[in-house]
Amino acid sequence: MRTVAGAVCILAMLLTAGVVPAGAQPATAEQQLDELFADEWATRLRENPLLATSMGVSDYNGRLPGVSIDDIDRRNRQAAAFADRLNRIEVDLLPAERRMDRELFEWMLRNRIESASFYPERIPFIADSGFHSGLLRATDGVRFRKLRDYEDYLQRLRAVPQYVTQNIGNMRAGINDGFVAPRVVLESVLPTITAPAGQTVGQSAFFAPFTRLPDAIAKADRARLEAEARQIIGRQVLPALERLAEFLDTEYRVYARDSIGASELPAGPDYYRQRIRAMTTLDLSPDEVHEIGLSEVGRIRSEMLAIVEELQFEGGIDAFVTFLRTDPRFYAETAEQLIGHASLIAKKVDGILPAWFGLLPRTPYGIMPMPLEMAPTGTTARYWSAPRGGNRGGYYWLNTYALDQRPLYELPALTLHEAVPGHHLQIALARELEDVPEFRRTLGFTAFVEGWALYTEWLGIEMGIYTTPYEHFGRLSYEMWRACRLVIDTGIHAKGWTRAQAVAFLADNTSLSLTNVENEINRYIAWPAQALGYKLGELKIKELRRRVEDALGSEFDVRAFHDAVLANGALPLPILERQIDRFIARSFDAR
C-alpha cells in the first residue's frame, strides 16, 4: 500500500523535550494540556481556513485548505507531534475533571493518524458531495458587512483553481496506486460538479454575496467588487470546475473500479476495519456487525408485520409496502407542501421539548430545500449546523427533488432525526458547551451523533409524535433502514456483495422509495462504515437507558437521563457508558 511520504513513522515520531528557562517554574500537567489544546486548535484553523470561517475566525477568510502532498505530509507530522506531546503528560497528575479532555483528544488524534496512513485524499468525494461542494458554501460564517469581507472572499475565489489542481493531483496518485472510487460512485457525484460548472456567473452560488452589497461600502467599491467577482468566477472558478468535471469524466472514468467493496482496494481489509473503528468507536469485526444487523432486521420485521395485521391489510407486508410506495395520498404535490408538513411536525416537537429535556440550545434552526446540485443523488435530508457568529441558525435540509419518492408518512421520523430532538438539539448543545477546550465543541463521533438521532426517532413514540399507523410504520421502516445498513455495509465491503444484492435487500425490507434505495446504496459504497454508526449507537443509548431505569426504578427522570447523555458533547461509546454509570452513582448518592 502506498501512503503519504513519511506516514510510516507517524506513530513513532519523537520530539526533543522543551527547555525550561532558568528560574522559571515548569508548567503543570494541566497547563501543558491547555497549551497543547490551544496549539492544536490554532494549527487546525490555520490548516483548514473553511473550518476557521465557520467557527467565526476571520483571519484566514482569503484562503482555502492546501491539499498538496507537502501539505498532507506537514499535517501528518503535526498530528504525530501533538500525539507525542500528549503522551508526555502524565494522566495521574491531571485533576480528575480534566482527564476526559485528555482522553477525548487522544481518541481524536488516534483516528486522525490511523486514517491518514491510508491517504484518503486520493478519493476526495462521496456519492453526492465532496471537496467541490464545500466550495459552494465557502461563505458560511462570513457576515459580508465590510469591504474587507468581500476582498477576502475574492482572494478565496482566486485560490479555487489551485485547490482543484491539488485535488486532481491526489486523485491521479490514487489512479497510480489503484486506490480509486467505484464507477457507480463517479456517476453519482458527477452531476454535483457539472451542475454548478454549467451555470452563468449571475446564477452561480459563488456570485450570491455580490448581489447584496451593503450601502456602507462606497459606490465605486461596490462596482469594482462586482466587476472583479464576475471576472474571477467567469474566468477562473467556473473553468476550474469544468476542468474537474472533464478530468473525472474522461481520465478518471478509465480507471474507476467496477468492484464496489473497500476490501477490493489496496490494503482494503485493513482499511475497512479502521473505518469501522473510526465510525463506531467499537472494536467489532465485520462478521460481528453483520450478525447484529441480521438480528435487528428480524426483530423489526415482526413489528412491521404487526402493524399490517392491525390495519387488516390483505396481501402481507410486501403488498403493503407496494401500496405505500404507489398511493398518491402519501405524497406531497409541491415542494412547499412537503416543507410545510415537515415544519408543522417540527413546531409540534419544539413545543413539548421542555417535558423531555432540562437543557435546550439557544441556537435556532430552520427548514430549507436541499441545494439543487445535491438533490438528485442526495439522501432524503441532511442537517447543516450553524456557523459561529450568529449570521444564521442550523438548517434541516429537506430533499424536495422527485416528490413522488418523498412519502409524508416518513416525515415525523425524519424530522425528529434531522432537527429536534435529533441533530440540531444535540449539535447545537455541543457547540454551546462552556468551560471546555475548543476542540470538544466540534467533535463528531458518528456512533454518538447518528446513534442519538436514531434514538430520538424511537423517543418520538413516547413523545406522541406518530399519530397514524402509517407514521408508525414509517418509523419502523426507518429503523429497519438503519438495521439493514449493518448487513449491507459489511456485505458490500467485507463479504463481496454486488450492488444488485444490496439494492434488493434494502428494497425488500423497508418501505423506502426506490429512488431513496438507489441513492442510499451508492452512499454506502462511497463511504465505507459510516452507515454503521447509526444503529450501533442507538442500541448503546437504549441499553444505557434501560440500565438507568433498572437502577433508579420509580425515581428515573427521563429529562435528567437525556441531559446526562448530551452533557459532554459527542463521545465515543465506551466513554459515554462510563459517564452514564457515574450518573447512576451520583443519583444514588443524592438520595
N, C-alpha and C positions, 0 to 999 in steps of 0.2 A: 504493500500500500504506500502510495506517495503521500507525504504530508508536507505542510509548510516547512521551509528550511528552519532547522533548529527546534522543531516541535518535539523531537525525541527526547531532548534534555529538559523539557519544560518542568516536569515534576521534580527533577533532581537539582535544579539550579540553586546555587547558594550565593548569598551576598555577604561581603565582609561587614561586620558589625560597625555601627557608627561610633565615633569617638566623643566622649562627653568632655566638654571644655573644663579646664582646671577650675575648681571651686564651685562648679555647678552641681546641683543635686540631680542624680539620674532620674529620668522620668519613671513614674509609677506604671504598673501594668495597665491600669485604666487609662492613663494619659497616652501611653503607647498605642492602645487600642483606638482611642479617639483620633489620634494623629493618622493612624493607618486608614481609618474610615474616611477621614477628610481628604487624604491624598488620593485614595481610590476614586472617590466621588468626583473630585476635581478633574482627575485624569479621564474618567468616563465621559464627563460632559465635554471635555476638550476633544476627545476622540470621536464623539458622536454628537455633532452640532444639532442634529434634528431632535435628539433627546433633550439637549440643553434648552432649545427653543420651547419645547413642550413643557419644560419644567420652569419656565419663566425666567431663564437665564439668557440674556440677550447678547452676551459677549461674542458668541460665535454665529450670529444670525446671518453672516455673509458667507458661510462655509457649508459644505457638505462633507460627510464622512469620507476618509480615504480608505480604499479597499484594495490598493495595490499589494503585491506580495511583501514589499517592505513595510507597509502599514500593518499588515496582518502579523508579520514577524514581530514588529515592535509591540503590538498589543499582547502577543503571547508572552514575550519577555516581561512585560509589565505584570501580567497575571501571575507569572511564576515568582516575581519579586514580591508581590503582595502576599502570596501564599507563604513564602519564606519568612516574611516579617510576622505574619500571623503565628506561625509555628514557634517563633521565638518568645511569644507572650505566654507566660505560664497561666494556665486556667485557674489554678488554685490561688493565685494572687489577685484575681479579679473579684470584685464584690459579686455576691450571688445574683443580683438583679442584672448584671451586665453579661452574664455567661451565655444567655440566649443570643445577645447581639453577636458574640463571637461565633457561636455555633451556626447561626444563620449565614454569617459572612463566609464561613468555611464551606457550607453547602453551596453557596452561590459560586465561589471560586472553583470548587471541585467540578461542578457542572460545566463551567466555562472552559476550564483547562481540558477536561475529558472531551468535550465537544470539539474544541479547537484542533485536537490531534487528528481529526478526520477531515480537516479543511472543508467545512460545509459551504464556504463561499463559492465553491465550484458549481453549486446549484442554487442560485440566489432567488428562487421563486417557488411558489407552490401552485396549486391549481387555479386560483382566482386572483392572485396578487403576488407582489414581490417588491424588490427594491424600487422598481419603477412606479408602483402605486404609492409608495411612501413620498415620492417627489410631488405628487398631486396634492398632498396635504402638508407640504413643507412650510406653509404659513401658520400651521396650528400653534397657537400661543403668541403670535405677533399681533399687537394691538393696532398697528398701522395708524398712528396718530401724528408722528413726526416725520420730517424729511429723512432723518437717519433710518427709520424703519424701512422706507422704500429703497433707499440707497443700498442698505444691507441685502434686501431681497433681490435686487438686481444683481448684486455680486454673487449671491447664491445661485441665481439662474445661469450666470456665466460659467459656473462650475459644473453644470449638468453634463456637457459633452465629455469632460474628463471622467466624471463619475460613471457614465455609461461605458466609456472605453475601458476603465479598470474592471468593471463587472464582466465585460466581454472577455477580457484577459483571463479572468478566473474561470469562466466557462470554457475557454479554449484549453486551459490547463486540465479541466475535467475531461474534455474530449481526449486529450493525450493519455490521461490516466484510466479512462473507461468509467469515470465517475460522472455519469450523465443522467438526466431525467428520462423517464419513460416517454415514448412518443405521445401517449394519450394525455399526459400532463402538459406537454408542449402545446398540443392542440387546444387544450382548455385555457391556458394562460395567454396565448397569442392575442385573442380579441381584446384583452385588457390593455394591451400595448398599442395595437393598431387603431383602436377607437380614439384615444386622445391624440395619437400621432396624426390622424387624418383630419383633425379639426382645424378651422381657421384660427388665427390669433385671437380674434374677438370672442370666439366660442370657448377658447381654452380656459381651463381652471387656473392655469398659470397667470392669465391676464386679469382674473377677477379682482385682485386688490386695486388695480388701476382704473376700475370702473367707479370707484367711490373715493377718489382722492379728496381729503378734507380741505375745507376752505382755509384752515390755519396755515396751509402751505401756500406760498406765493404762487400767483397765476403762472408766471414764467416757469417756475419749477414744476408745476403740475403738467404743463405742456411738454417740458423736457422729459420728465419721468415717463409719461405715456409714450412718447416717441421712442425712447430708449427701450422700454418694455416691448413694444411692437417689433423693434429690430432684433432684440436678443431672443425673444420667443420664436419669431418667424425664421431667423437665420441660424440660430444655434440650438435652442431647446427642442423644437419640433423635429428638425432634421436629425438630431441625436436619437430621438425615439424612433424615427423612421429607420435609421441605421440599425438600431437594436432589433426592430421587427424583421428587417431584411436578414440580419445575421441568424436569427432564430429560425426563420422560415426557409433558409437555404443551407448555410453551412452546418448549423446545429442539427437541423432536421435529419441530415445524412447519418449522424452518429447517435441520435436519440434511440433509446432502448425499446425493443419490442417487449422485453420482460418488464414486470411491474414491481417485483418484490425487492426490498432492500437487501435481502440475502444474495441477490444477483450482482450487487456492487462489489468492487474490491474490498476485502475485509468486511463484507456485508453482514455476516452473523454477529461479529463483534460490534459493528456499528449499530445494529438493531438492538442488541442488549443494552448498549449505552443509552440509546434513545428511550428504552423502557425505564431505566433508572432515572433519567432526567425528567421524564414526563410524569411518572407515577410516584417518585421518591421512595419506591419499594424495590427490593431485590428479588424480583419474580422472573421465572423463566417464561418464554413464550408458551410452552405447554401448560404451565400453571394458569396463566392468564386465559388461555383458550378454554380450559375446563371451567373456570369461574363463569365465563361468558355463557357456555352451554347450559350450565345450571340455572343461571338467571333467565335465559331465554325460555326454558321450560316452565319456570315459576310464573313469569309474566304472561305467557300464552294462556295458562289456565285462568288467570284473572280476566284476560280479554274475552275468553270464551264465556265466562260467567255473565258479562255484560250483554253479549249477543243473545244468550238464553233469556236474560231478564227482559230484553226487548221483544222476545218471541219472534225473532227474525228467522225465517226459513232459508235453509241453504248452507248454514255453517259459517265459520269465521272468514273463509276465503271469499265467499259470495258477499258477505257483509262489507269487507274491505273494498271490493269492486263497487258496491253501492255507494260507499263513502267517496270514492275517487271520481265518481261519474255523476252524482246527483247535483244539479245546479244550485239547490238550496244551500249547499255548504260552501259556496264560493262567492266572493265579492265581485261586483260588476265593474268597479272602478278602483283605482289606487286610493283615492280619497276615502272610499267606503272601508277598504281594508285598514288603512291607518286610523280612521275614526273608530272602528271596532276595537282595535288594539288600545287606543287612547282611553276609551271608556273602561276597559279592564284595568289599565294602569292606574287610573284615578281611583277606581274602587279599592285597589290594593293600597294606594297611598293613604286612604282614609282610615284603614284599620291597622296600619303598621305599628302604632304605639301599643297595641294589645300583644304584640309578639316580640318587640324589641325595646329594650330600655334606652339604647343609644342609637340615634339616627343621624345620617350625614347632613351637613349644611349645604353641600353642593347639589343643585337641582339637575334634572335631566329632561330631555325632550325626545320626541319620536320623529324620524325623518326617513324618506325613502333611501334605500341603498344606492350609492353612486352608480350611474348608468354604465360606466365602464366595467364594473364588477358584477352587476346584477345577473346577466345571462348565465354565467358559470358560477355564481356565488351561492352560498348556503342560504337558508331561509331568513336568517337575521344575523346581526352582529352588534356587539356593544363597542362603542368608541368613547374612551374615557375622556374626562375634561382635562384640558391643559391647565397648568398652574398659571395664575394671573387673572382669572375671572372673566376672560372675554367670551366664554361660552360654558355651558354645563356639559354633562355627559350626553351621549346620544345613543338611542336604541335605533339602529338601522334596520328597517324592515324591507325585505325584498318584495318589490311590487311588480317585478317582471313576471310574465306568464301567470296572470291572476287565476286561471283555471287550475293551477298547480299549488295554490296557497290556501288550503282549507281553513275556514273560520273555526272549526271545532278544535284546531290545534293552537289557536291564538292564546287561550288562557295559560297553557303550559309554557309557550314560547315567551310570553310577556313576563311571567314570573321569573324565568331563567335570565333573560337579557336585561331587564330593567330592575324592578324591585319585587321581592327582596333578594334577587339574584345578583347579577354582575354589578349593577350601578351601586346598590347599597353596600356590597362588600368592598368594591374597589374604592369608592368614594371615602368610606370609613378608613381604609388603609392609607389613602393619601392624606387624610386629616389627622393621622396619629401624631400625638405630641410627645416630646421628650424621648425621641428615638433617633438613631442615626438616619441620615437621608436615604441611604440605600434600602432601608426596610420599607419605606413608603412605596417603592416601585417593585418589590419582589412579586413574582407572578408564578409561583409553583402551580403547574397545571392541575395536578390532582386536587389541590385545595380549591383553587379558583373555580374550576369547572365542576368539581365534586360538590361544592357549596351550591352552585347554581342549579344543579340537578336535584339536590336535596330540597331546594325551595319549590321545585315543581311538585314534589310529593307533599311538602308542607301546605301547598295550596288546598289540599283536601281538608285539612283541619281549619284552614282559614275561610272555607266556604266559597272558594272562587269558582269551582266547577259546578255548574247549575243544571246540566243535562247529561244523560247517559253518553251522548256523543262526545261531549267535552271530557268526560271521564275516560272514554275510550281513546280520545286523542292524547290524553296524558299518558295512558298506558302504552300507546304506540310510541310516544317519545321516549319513555323509559326503555321499551323494547329496542328502540333505535340505538340507545347507548349500550345496552347489553350486547346487541349484535356487533357493535364495534369491537368488543373484546374478541369475538370469534373471527370477524372479518379481517381486522388489522393483523392479528397473528397468522391468520390463514394466508393472507397476501404476502407478508414479509418474512414468514418463517416456514410455512408449510406448502408453498408452491401453488396456491390457489390462482386460478385465472380470474380475469376481470368479470367474465360471464358468471362464474360461480359466486363471486362476491355480490354482484347485482341481484342475482336470483335469491340469495339468502336474505338480503335486506328487503327486497320487494315482497317475498313470501311471508315475512314475519312482522311487517309493520304496515300501517296504512299510509305511509309517506307517498306522496305523488311520485310518479315515475321520473319526472324531471329532477326532483329532490334526490331520489335514489341515485341517479346517474351522477349528479354533481357531488354527492357525498362520497361515492366510491372513488371518484377522481381525487377528492381531498385526502382520503386515507392513503392512496397510492403515493401522493405527492409529499405527505407529511407523516412519515413513519412514527408510530407510537403516540402521537399527540392525542388521538381519539381514545386512548386507553384511560386517560386521567379522569374522565367524567364518571364512569360507573365505579371505578375503584375508589375514587374519592368519596362519592356518595355513600357507598357501602360502609366506609370507615366512619363517616359522620353519623350515619344511622346507628352503627354499632356503639359509638360513644354515647349517643343519646340514650339508647337502651341501658347502657351501663349506669348513667347518671340517674335515670328513672328508677332502676332497680335499687340503687344505693340510697336514694333520698325518699323514695316512696311518695307519700302524700305531700311532702314538702318540696317536691320537684317544681321548679319555676321555669317555664319554657323561655321566658324573657331572659332570665339570668343565664340559662344554658346558651342561648344564641349569642348573647353578649360575650360570654366566655370564649366561644368558638372564634368570634371575629375580633377579639380584643387586641391581638398582636399582629394583625395583617395576615398575609398569606404565609403558611407554614408547611414544611414537609410533614407528611402524615405521622411519622414516628414522634416528632416534636409536638404536634397537636395532641396526640394521645397522652403524652406526659402532662401537658398543660391541663387537660380535662381531668386527669387523675388528681392533680393538685387542686383543681376546682372542687372536686368531691371532698378532698381532705379539708379544705377551708370551710366548706359548707357544714361539715360535721363539727369543726371547731367552733363555729358561730352558734351552734345550738345552745 
